[in-house]
Amino acid sequence: MSVTPGMYLLVLPMVFLAAVVDAIAGGGGLISLPAYTIAGLDYDFASGNNKFSSTFGTLMATIRYARSDAVKARPAAIAAALALPGSWLGTQAAMALGNRTMHVFMVFAIPVVGVLVLLGGKKPERVRPFTRRQVPVCAAIGLAIGFYDGFFGPGTGTLLILLFTWLLGMDMVSASATAKPVNLVSNVASLVTRILAGNVLFALALPAMCCSLVGGWLGARLALTRGARLIRVVMLGVLALLTVRLAVEWLARRTHE
């Protein structure tokens, strides 16, 4: 598959925006994955390229958060350990189902993730210390979200933030920071699987990676300086973008029928 100038013009700005959003509140895949499909990639290539760019954006955000001491090391390590096999299993399942099934799944799954983003933005914070009783819950979060990330992906960071705040009692900033290394591990597992399957178009993925690195650094900086209020606002913004994206997809399909 060849890469056209139009693909660069569409994908690169969207990947940058997705990385900024993802570093702040998760959900960047709601923007970047549809951008790859609109650019003309089938689902397998769209997912592979999206994993490539988002992995490096998440890496940059993880480094930025780690330097601020906002990451809660113990829950991050527990969730990440289970996210690794979960992501591999999810990726294998998605590849087995094939392009057409996964594209249909994407159209129906994204609104559900969007609703969770909206609900999460309204959830009050109840900060609680991490205890031994929460270890199995943390492990279950890692395994389940790792599988989801490998199987589909968009909204993984947001779902981690919501579960860390709802079930583990973290504040918004700590939850966003702790979600990053977990998301990074699941991204790497899925990315390696996609590369081995030949699902990465490097001529497009490498420039997108650069945009994602810059966006991930900027988004993490904004989250740390602006705090929980900005995270909630960005969550709602992702939902608005999602709504527009789905409307465009529906109109395009109706036109071609």
MITORMI-362773 format. One line per 4 residues: number of its first residue (from 1); for each residue x, y, z of C-alpha. Coordinates in Angstrom, 2 decimals. Example, Ala and Ser with C-alpha at 12.3 -4.5 7.8 and 13.67 -1.06 7.14 Angstrom:
2
1) 12.30 -4.50 7.80; 13.67 -1.06 7.14;
***
This chain:
257
1) 0.00 0.00 0.00; 1.39 3.41 -0.98; 1.10 6.56 1.11; -0.30 9.70 -0.54;
5) 0.17 13.35 0.49; -3.51 13.44 1.41; -2.94 10.68 3.98; -0.23 12.73 5.67;
9) -2.39 15.87 5.70; -5.25 14.00 7.34; -3.48 11.63 9.69; -0.59 13.66 11.13;
13) -2.59 16.55 12.67; -5.14 14.10 14.05; -2.43 11.92 15.60; -0.90 15.00 17.27;
17) -4.31 16.03 18.66; -5.01 12.45 19.75; -1.70 12.29 21.64; -2.44 15.55 23.46;
21) -5.90 14.33 24.44; -4.64 10.87 25.40; -1.91 12.24 27.66; -4.45 14.38 29.51;
25) -7.46 12.13 29.85; -7.09 9.07 27.63; -9.38 8.47 24.69; -6.98 9.67 22.01;
29) -7.73 6.58 19.96; -11.25 7.92 19.48; -9.59 10.47 17.21; -6.60 8.68 15.70;
33) -8.07 5.27 14.80; -10.94 6.75 12.74; -8.44 9.12 11.11; -6.46 6.14 9.78;
37) -9.61 4.48 8.44; -10.79 7.71 6.80; -7.35 7.97 5.17; -8.05 4.66 3.41;
41) -6.40 1.99 5.57; -8.31 -1.20 6.32; -8.93 -2.01 9.98; -5.85 -4.21 10.50;
45) -3.49 -1.58 9.07; -5.35 1.24 10.82; -5.02 -0.58 14.14; -1.35 -1.43 13.56;
49) -0.41 2.11 12.60; -2.49 3.53 15.42; -0.69 1.30 17.92; 2.68 2.37 16.53;
53) 2.04 6.10 16.89; 0.09 5.90 20.15; 2.73 3.73 21.83; 5.38 6.42 21.45;
57) 2.98 9.17 22.50; 2.13 7.17 25.61; 5.84 6.59 26.24; 6.52 10.33 26.22;
61) 3.55 11.01 28.51; 4.68 8.22 30.88; 8.17 9.71 31.17; 6.74 13.18 31.79;
65) 4.37 11.93 34.50; 7.04 9.75 36.14; 9.32 12.75 36.52; 6.57 14.55 38.45;
69) 6.11 11.67 40.96; 2.38 11.59 40.13; 2.45 7.87 39.21; 1.33 5.46 41.94;
73) 4.01 2.81 41.51; 2.39 -0.21 43.19; -1.00 -0.18 41.44; 0.72 0.72 38.17;
77) 3.05 -2.29 38.41; 0.24 -4.72 39.34; -2.09 -3.55 36.56; 0.72 -3.46 33.98;
81) 1.80 -7.04 34.77; -1.68 -8.31 33.89; -2.21 -5.90 31.00; 0.64 -7.53 29.08;
85) -0.97 -10.97 28.55; -4.42 -9.38 28.31; -3.33 -7.16 25.41; -1.74 -10.08 23.55;
89) -4.92 -12.12 23.87; -7.08 -9.19 22.76; -4.95 -8.55 19.68; -5.07 -12.20 18.68;
93) -8.87 -12.16 19.02; -9.20 -9.03 16.86; -6.97 -10.46 14.14; -8.96 -13.69 14.14;
97) -12.26 -11.84 13.66; -10.98 -9.91 10.63; -11.33 -6.45 9.10; -15.05 -6.35 8.37;
101) -16.19 -7.54 11.79; -13.82 -5.19 13.61; -14.92 -2.20 11.53; -18.56 -2.85 12.47;
105) -17.49 -3.29 16.09; -15.68 0.05 15.96; -18.79 1.93 14.81; -20.91 0.50 17.65;
109) -18.26 0.43 20.40; -17.01 4.01 20.14; -20.31 5.59 21.32; -20.33 3.32 24.38;
113) -16.82 4.45 25.29; -17.93 8.03 24.70; -20.79 7.68 27.17; -18.39 6.29 29.77;
117) -16.15 9.29 29.18; -19.11 11.60 29.80; -20.15 9.78 32.97; -16.58 9.71 34.23;
121) -16.27 13.46 33.84; -19.11 13.93 36.31; -17.90 11.42 38.89; -16.91 13.09 42.18;
125) -13.44 12.36 43.48; -13.14 10.27 46.67; -9.46 9.81 47.37; -8.54 6.63 49.28;
129) -5.14 5.03 50.05; -4.17 1.87 48.14; -4.51 -1.22 50.36; -3.77 -4.95 50.11;
133) -7.47 -5.68 49.56; -7.35 -3.69 46.33; -4.60 -5.82 44.77; -7.01 -8.34 43.12;
137) -9.16 -5.46 41.86; -6.11 -3.75 40.41; -5.00 -7.00 38.74; -8.46 -7.52 37.26;
141) -8.44 -3.97 35.90; -5.10 -4.59 34.21; -6.18 -7.87 32.62; -9.56 -6.60 31.40;
145) -8.33 -3.27 30.07; -5.27 -4.92 28.53; -7.57 -7.27 26.60; -9.76 -4.34 25.53;
149) -6.71 -2.35 24.38; -5.40 -5.21 22.28; -8.83 -6.05 20.90; -9.95 -2.50 20.07;
153) -8.00 0.29 21.79; -9.76 3.69 21.68; -10.62 4.92 25.16; -8.21 2.60 26.98;
157) -6.59 5.41 28.93; -9.95 6.93 29.78; -11.34 3.62 31.02; -8.25 3.12 33.18;
161) -8.70 6.59 34.68; -12.37 5.90 35.42; -11.65 2.52 37.03; -8.73 3.88 39.06;
165) -10.92 6.67 40.42; -14.10 4.60 40.87; -12.63 1.37 42.25; -9.25 2.35 43.70;
169) -10.16 5.83 44.99; -7.42 7.79 43.19; -7.69 11.49 42.46; -7.97 12.49 38.79;
173) -4.35 13.56 38.27; -2.89 10.47 39.97; -5.27 8.21 38.04; -4.29 9.83 34.74;
177) -0.59 9.48 35.58; -0.87 5.87 36.81; -2.85 4.87 33.74; 0.02 5.80 31.43;
181) 2.55 3.03 32.24; -0.27 0.46 32.21; -1.44 1.71 28.83; 2.16 1.73 27.59;
185) 2.68 -1.94 28.47; -0.56 -3.01 26.78; 0.31 -0.90 23.73; 3.74 -2.53 23.39;
189) 2.29 -6.05 23.58; -0.31 -5.26 20.93; 2.16 -3.37 18.74; 4.68 -6.23 18.64;
193) 1.90 -8.60 17.60; 0.78 -6.22 14.84; 4.33 -5.70 13.54; 4.92 -9.45 13.36;
197) 1.67 -9.77 11.39; 2.83 -7.07 8.93; 0.09 -4.61 9.89; 2.26 -1.48 10.15;
201) 2.79 0.87 7.20; 6.08 2.43 8.28; 6.08 5.22 5.69; 3.05 6.65 7.50;
205) 3.68 5.29 10.99; 7.10 6.91 11.48; 5.99 10.53 10.79; 2.89 9.87 12.89;
209) 5.14 8.66 15.70; 6.95 12.01 15.73; 3.64 13.88 15.98; 2.54 11.57 18.77;
213) 5.73 12.13 20.76; 5.28 15.91 20.67; 1.58 15.65 21.48; 2.17 13.26 24.37;
217) 4.73 15.58 25.96; 2.47 18.62 25.58; -0.62 16.85 26.90; 1.14 15.55 30.01;
221) 2.52 19.02 30.73; -0.94 20.56 30.44; -2.50 17.92 32.72; 0.12 18.44 35.42;
225) -0.15 22.22 35.35; -3.94 22.53 34.92; -5.05 19.49 36.95; -8.35 17.63 37.21;
229) -10.54 20.38 35.79; -8.73 20.28 32.45; -8.94 16.47 32.41; -12.73 16.58 32.75;
233) -13.08 19.25 30.08; -10.95 17.24 27.65; -13.01 14.13 28.35; -16.16 16.00 27.31;
237) -14.34 17.40 24.27; -13.44 13.88 23.15; -17.10 12.91 23.38; -18.08 15.88 21.20;
241) -15.48 14.95 18.58; -16.71 11.38 18.70; -20.27 12.47 17.94; -19.14 14.46 14.90;
245) -16.99 11.56 13.69; -19.86 9.08 13.83; -22.20 11.50 12.05; -19.70 11.85 9.19;
249) -19.31 8.06 8.96; -23.08 7.54 8.86; -23.55 10.16 6.13; -20.71 8.65 4.05;
253) -22.22 5.18 4.25; -25.68 6.46 3.28; -24.17 8.26 0.26; -22.54 5.09 -1.06;
257) -25.58 2.87 -0.57;
***
